[in-house]
Every structure is written in C-alpha cells, then in structure tokens.
Amino acid sequence: MHIPESMLQGSICPVTAVIGAVGVVAACHFAGKVQEKPTASRFGAVAALIFAGQMMNFPIMHGTSGHLLGGVLASSMLGTPFGVLAMTVVVAIQSLVFADGGVSALGANILNMAFIGTGAGGLLRSALADKLRGNAGKLVATAVSAWMSVVLAAFAVAVQLAVDGQIAFFEVVPAMLGTHSLIGLGEAAITLAGCALVSETTVAGNARGKVAIPFVTALLVALLLSPFASGLPDGLEWVAKNYGFLHESAPVFVTPLADYSVPLIGNEALSTGLAGAVGVLLTFALASMILRGVVAFSSRRTIP
C-alpha cells in the first residue's frame, strides 16, 4: 500500500502533500476536543504495534502478499483522531528512516493510510457498532470496517495512479480492488486478534497493561517474527509490475535503515529483526513525544 518514490509524479504529489498537512492539523484539532485522551505511553505503544504489524507480510495468491494496514486497529484502541495521528507517525517514520514509501509520495501515503484507512475506517466502525448491538455486533463492525478500510485505501491509490497518468482508471481499479479485497480478509482477521489482545476486558483496571501488552507484542513481532515475513511483492507492487508502471529510481536521500536492514550486519534475519526493533523503539518514543505536544497545545488553547 506504500506508494514508492517515482510512482507518482507531477502535480498530484504537492496536492496530496497539502491535503495531508491540512488533515494532520484537523486531526490535532479534533484530538484536542476529545475528553478522554490516551496517555502518551499508550499512544506510543499502539503506534509501535501498528509499525511492527506492517512488517508482517502474508502471502495471498499468484505470487503476491499483503500486510496489515492497521487503521481500524489504531482507531479502535485510541479513538479515530488519535488513530489518524498514530498512523501518520508510522507512515512518516517508514518513509524517512526505512525508505518504505517515497518521500515525494509521503502526502499521498498519509492521505491513503491515515485519513482514509484509519479515519474513514474508524468512523465506519463507530457507525456500524452503534447499529449492531452487543459483543457480536462489535466484532462484525470491526471486521467489516477493517476490510473496507483496505478496499477504500486501495481505491484511493488507484484514483491517484490514474490521475497521474500511470495507468488507465478502468484498468487499475479492478486490479487494485481485486487484490486488496483478499488482503482485506487478512486485515479483518488480524484486527480482530489485535483488538482481543489489548481489549478493555483484557487490561481492565491495569494501566500498565494498556501500555505493556501492545509495546511488548510490537517488540516481539519486530524482533523475532518479522524476519520470517513473506518476501513476495505486496499488492500495489504486484499490480504495478504486472501493468508496467513499476519504475526503479534513486531515493531522494539515503535512509539509515533502508529496506528494514542494519548496515554491516550480514545475517539477513538478524539485520531485519534489529531494524524492526529499532523502528518499534523509535516509533514509541516519537509518538509519545508528539502526543504530549498535542495535549499541551490543546490545553493552552482551552484555558479561558
């Protein structure tokens, strides 16, 4: 789902960058109005969990793979505005530190994954949960909205590629939706499992558990499991390769842990695991710091 460097060109990149910047400001505004805010540590731990989850590609069909988007998972744990902000932090770190998603396409990736995948997905989950009563209704709402979050984000990517002239609209839409409809099934299953892992009943009355469970899970996934993730191309890369718009290009700048690897470490599994662990720690620290800033700023604004 991460659009790489050079896949989008022309005016669409600055347009999506502006939309992304405006969206971040709006998310901060709405987050400031929320009465019950997550703690900085909880926010950082959930962001770290999303980061680690996105490292775990799983095979689906025809030599392609998918990975967790995590938008509905983030919004269900943090609330929609904070989920959007957490996903924004994750996408930015992936691009600037790990070269996962182009810098020029960062605005588009934030738009697709944070505002559509997380924002629209979270709002859809809330709306469905209000209509579907009971625990079973919440599970259905979570699964359906998680699947829809991937499909909607994939449709947004398809529109951007068509507008940019990379591929005809009526070619890219069925290709992206067909592939990501299957990936969405994995998204729904992982989201349900993640919500169960850190549900309110699991950590009820345990403030430390609300932080420790997602953080420790993220660290274990990144360090121990990510080296075994599928190496097959993800849905977007597979579509781009098959339709001839996958272009190799030099990065805008050299990132320190490009391709989730640590320089000078020859063992691939160890290199990937260590890079993932660094990413978890960095995401936790940066997200926690950003939330403290958002809360402090919103508190000053509300002082009469």
N, C-alpha and C positions, 0 to 999 in steps of 0.2 A: 504493500500500500504506500510505502515511502517513494515518492517521485524522486528519481536521482537527478544529478546535475545534467544539464543539456537536453533532458527530455521535454521540458517546457522552455520556450524561448519567446522573445518579443515582448509585447506589452502586457501579456497576461501575468507575467511574474511580478512587476511592480503593482499591478491591480490587486492581485491576491495578497501581496505584502501589506498594502494599505488596509484591505479588508481584515487581514489577520491582526494588525495593530489595533484597529478600532475594536475588533472583537475582544482582544485582551483587556482593553480599557473597560469595555462593557462588563466583562466577566468580573473584573475587580470591583466595579460599581455594585453589581448585584451581590457579590460575595460579602461586601461591606454591610449590606442590609440584612443579611441572614442573622437571626438571633442566636442560634446555637451553632457556633463555628467549631470545626475540628481543631484540636491542638496542633501546634507546629510539628510536633513529632509524629502525630497520627497522619497528617498531610504528607510529610516526607516519606513515611513508611509505605503508604499506599502508592505514591508516585514511584517509589523504588520497586514495589511489587509489579506495577504496570511495565516498567522498564525491563525487569527480568522476564516477565511473561512474554514480551515481544521478541525475546531472543529465541524462544522455543518454537521453531518451525516444525510443522507436522505435514507429512505427505497426504495428498488428496487424490489426484488422478493424473494420468497422462504425463507423468514426469514433472509435476508441479507441486508446490507446497503452500501452506498458509500459516499465519501466525496470529496470535491474539492481537486484536486492536485494543480491547480493554476499556472502551469508553463507558459502556453501561456498568461495568465493574467499578470503575472510578466514581461515577456519579451515584451509584447506589451506596457506596461506602462513605462518600464525602458530601453528597449533595451536588446538584448539577453545576452551579457556578464554580465550586471548588474543584470538581472533577475536570472541568474545562481547563482551569489553571494548571492542575497537576499534569494533564496530558500535554499542555503547551510546554511545560518544563521538560518533560520526557522527550518530546519531538525535537526541541532545541538542542538538548544535550546529545541526542543521537546524531544530529547533523554536524554540530560544531566539534565534537570530540571523537566520534566514531565513523564519520563520513557515511552515515546511514541516512540518505535523503539529502538532496542537493541544497547548498546554501542559497542559490538563486531561487529554488523552489520551496524554501522554508515557509513562506507565507501560504503557499498552496497546501503544503502538508499540515500546517496548523489549522487551516480552514477545514480540510477534509477530515482530519482525525480528531481535532479538539472540538471544533464548533459543530460539525455535522455528526461525526461518530459519537462524541461524548455529549455535546449539548442537546442535539436533536434526539439522540438515543436515550438520554436521561429524562428528557421531558416526555418522550413517548412512554417510557416505563412508568413514570408517575401517573400519567393519564390512564394507562391500562390498569395499573394497580388500584386506582380509585373505582374503576368499574368492576373489576374482578375481585370479589371479596375473599377473605380467608387466605391461609398459607398457600393453598394450591393455586389460587388466583395470582398471588405474588410470584410464584415460580413461573407460571405461564407468562405473566407480564415481563418478567426478567428475560426469559428465553426468547420470546418473540422480539422484544426490543433490542436484544443483543444481536440477533440475526439481522434485523432491519438496519441496525447501525452500520454493519459491514456493507450491506447492499446499498444503502444511501451514500456512504462514503465512496464506494466503488463507482456509483453513478456520477458523483461529482467529479471524480478523476476522469471518467470517460468524457464528460462535457468539456472539461479543461483541455484534454488532448485534442478533441475535435475543434474547439475554438482556436487552438494554437496551430491547427493545420497539420498535425502529426498523422491523423487518420480520419477517415470519414465517420461521421456521427453514427450512422446506421450499421457500420462495421464494428466500431469499438464498444458500443453499448451492449449488444448481446454477448460479445466476448467477455467483457468485464463482469457483467451480471451473472453470466453462466458460471464462470469460475468462482466468483466470490459468493454466490449463493451456496455453494458447497463449503467454502471456507467459513461462512456464517454459521453452519451447523456446528463446526468445531468451536467457534466463538461462543455459541449459546451454551454448549456443554461445559466449557472452561469457566465461563462466567458464573454458571450455577454452582460449580465446585468451589470457585473462589469466594462467592457470597456465603456459602455454607461454612467455609473455613474460618471466616472472620465475621460471622453473623453476630448480631447483638446478643443472642442467647449464648453463643459460644464464649463471648468475653464479657457477659453481663456482670457488672459490679467490679470488673477488673480493668482499671485504667491502663495498667502496664500491658495487659494482653492486647489491647487495641492497637498498641504500637509494636510490641514484640512479635506477635504472630505474623503480621504481614511483612515486617522487616526481616525476621529470621527466614521466613519462607522465600523471600526475594533473594537473600544471600545464598541460600542452599541451591535454589534453582539456577542462579547465575554461575555459581562456582562449580557445582557438581553435575548439573543436568544439561546446561547449555552446550557443552562440547559434543553432546550426542544429538543435538537438534538436526533435523533434516537439512541436507545441503542442496536440495533441489531448488530451482528458482521459484520465487514466490509468485502469486497470481498476476501481479502487474508485470513483473519481469517476463513471465511466460507469455503473456499476451503480446507484450512489446516485441519479443523475439520472434514470435510466430507471424506477426503482422508487419515486421520490418521497420519498426521505429525505435529499436534499442540501439542507442549510439554510445560508444565509448568516448569519454572525454577526460581531460586532465582536471583534477579537483581545483577549486578556487584557491584553496590553501591546504597544506599538509596537516591533517589532524593527528593528534598524538597517539590515538589507539584505533587507527583506521581498520575497518573490517573486523572489529572486535578482536584484535590481537595485540599482544605486547611485544614491541621490538626487542630483538636479541634473544627471545625465547624460542628455541627451535621446536619444542614439543607443542603440536597444534592444540591438543586438548588442554594442556596446562595454560597455554597462551590465551585461549578463548575463555577459560574459566577465570583466570586472573583479571582479564579485561572486563568481564562481566561483573566480577566482584567490585572492581574499581568504579564501574558505572553505577552500581547499586549505592555505594557509599557516597559518590558524588551527587547522585540524584537526591538521596535522602538529605544531605547537607544543604544543597542549593534550594530544594523545595521548602525545607523548614525555614530557611532564612527569608525566602520570598514571602511565605505566609506571614511571618512576623511583621514584615514591612507592610503588607496589605492590611493586616489587622490594625497596626499602629496608625497608618494613614487614615483608615476609615474611622478610628476612634477620635482622632483630632477633628475630623470633619463633623462629627455628631455632637461635639461639645458646644453648648449654647453660648 
